[in-house]
Amino acid sequence: PMKGEVGFTAGADDYIIVYPINALVALEEKLGVSTGQIGSLLGEGFSMGNLRTMFWAGLLARHQMSETEAGDLISEIGIEKSASLVADALAKAFPGAGRSKGRPQKAGSGTGAAS
């Protein structure tokens, strides 16, 4: 398995959403945004077209299908579940996102009591 895989079942079939480099590049090219902006498309930048493209790109590494077929899968499992699967897979693709990349600060001389 690839790092960050998220599985789900639709009908009698099992599927995996994952965002390796090629899926992220496909998203950048289709949506016209940088990788750093992709997550915001599930928030204030949400649209059905964006969701379908993000869902489709996440399926590419394991499943060959068109965007229309990906849209049919979304219709089958629901918009909320589809968005949740995409968000989960993106979070797993970038496990350190949101954490400070700076070096920890040294403890300064404070006014509190020494222990």
C-alpha positions as CSV (number, residue, x, y, z in Angstrom):
1,P,0.0,0.0,0.0
2,M,1.0,3.6,-0.6
3,K,1.3,6.1,2.2
4,G,-1.9,7.9,2.9
5,E,-4.4,5.4,1.3
6,V,-8.0,5.7,2.4
7,G,-10.3,2.9,1.4
8,F,-14.1,2.8,0.9
9,T,-16.7,0.5,-0.6
10,A,-19.4,1.4,-3.1
11,G,-21.8,-1.3,-4.1
12,A,-19.8,-4.5,-4.3
13,D,-16.5,-2.8,-5.2
14,D,-13.6,-1.6,-3.0
15,Y,-11.8,1.6,-3.9
16,I,-8.7,3.5,-2.6
17,I,-8.2,7.2,-2.6
18,V,-4.5,8.3,-2.3
19,Y,-2.6,11.4,-3.4
20,P,0.9,10.6,-4.6
21,I,2.8,13.1,-6.7
22,N,1.1,12.3,-10.0
23,A,-2.3,12.8,-8.5
24,L,-1.3,16.2,-7.0
25,V,0.1,17.3,-10.3
26,A,-3.1,16.3,-12.0
27,L,-5.0,18.4,-9.5
28,E,-2.8,21.4,-10.0
29,E,-3.2,21.2,-13.7
30,K,-7.0,20.6,-13.7
31,L,-7.8,23.1,-11.0
32,G,-5.2,25.8,-11.8
33,V,-4.0,26.0,-8.2
34,S,-0.8,25.1,-6.3
35,T,-0.6,22.0,-4.1
36,G,-0.7,24.3,-1.0
37,Q,-4.1,25.7,-2.1
38,I,-5.8,22.4,-2.8
39,G,-7.1,21.9,0.8
40,S,-8.9,25.2,0.7
41,L,-11.1,23.9,-2.1
42,L,-12.9,21.8,0.4
43,G,-13.7,24.9,2.5
44,E,-14.6,28.3,1.2
45,G,-13.5,27.4,-2.3
46,F,-15.9,24.4,-2.4
47,S,-17.7,23.5,-5.6
48,M,-19.1,20.3,-7.0
49,G,-16.7,20.5,-9.9
50,N,-13.7,20.8,-7.5
51,L,-14.9,17.9,-5.4
52,R,-15.4,15.6,-8.4
53,T,-11.9,16.5,-9.8
54,M,-10.3,16.0,-6.3
55,F,-12.1,12.7,-5.9
56,W,-11.1,11.5,-9.4
57,A,-7.5,12.5,-9.0
58,G,-7.4,10.6,-5.7
59,L,-8.6,7.4,-7.4
60,L,-6.1,7.6,-10.3
61,A,-3.3,5.7,-8.7
62,R,-5.4,2.6,-8.1
63,H,-8.4,2.9,-10.5
64,Q,-8.6,3.9,-14.1
65,M,-11.8,5.9,-14.6
66,S,-13.1,9.1,-16.1
67,E,-14.2,12.2,-14.1
68,T,-17.8,11.3,-15.0
69,E,-17.4,7.8,-13.5
70,A,-15.9,9.4,-10.4
71,G,-19.0,11.7,-10.2
72,D,-21.2,8.6,-10.4
73,L,-19.3,7.2,-7.4
74,I,-19.9,10.4,-5.5
75,S,-23.6,10.2,-6.3
76,E,-23.6,6.6,-5.0
77,I,-21.8,7.2,-1.7
78,G,-22.9,10.8,-1.1
79,I,-21.3,14.2,-1.2
80,E,-20.5,14.4,2.5
81,K,-18.8,11.0,2.6
82,S,-16.9,11.8,-0.6
83,A,-15.7,15.2,0.7
84,S,-14.7,13.4,4.0
85,L,-12.7,10.7,2.1
86,V,-10.9,13.4,0.1
87,A,-10.1,15.4,3.2
88,D,-8.8,12.4,5.0
89,A,-6.6,11.2,2.2
90,L,-5.2,14.8,1.7
91,A,-4.4,15.0,5.4
92,K,-2.6,11.7,5.2
93,A,-0.7,12.8,2.2
94,F,0.6,15.8,4.2
95,P,0.9,14.5,7.8
96,G,3.1,17.4,9.0
97,A,0.9,20.1,7.6
98,G,-0.1,22.7,10.1
99,R,2.8,22.0,12.4
100,S,5.5,24.6,13.0
101,K,8.5,24.1,10.8
102,G,10.6,26.5,12.9
103,R,13.1,25.5,15.5
104,P,11.8,25.3,19.0
105,Q,12.4,28.4,21.0
106,K,14.9,28.2,23.9
107,A,13.4,28.9,27.3
108,G,14.0,32.5,28.2
109,S,14.6,34.1,31.6
110,G,11.1,34.6,32.9
111,T,9.6,36.0,36.0
112,G,8.1,32.7,37.2
113,A,9.5,30.8,40.2
114,A,12.3,28.3,39.4
115,S,11.5,24.7,40.1
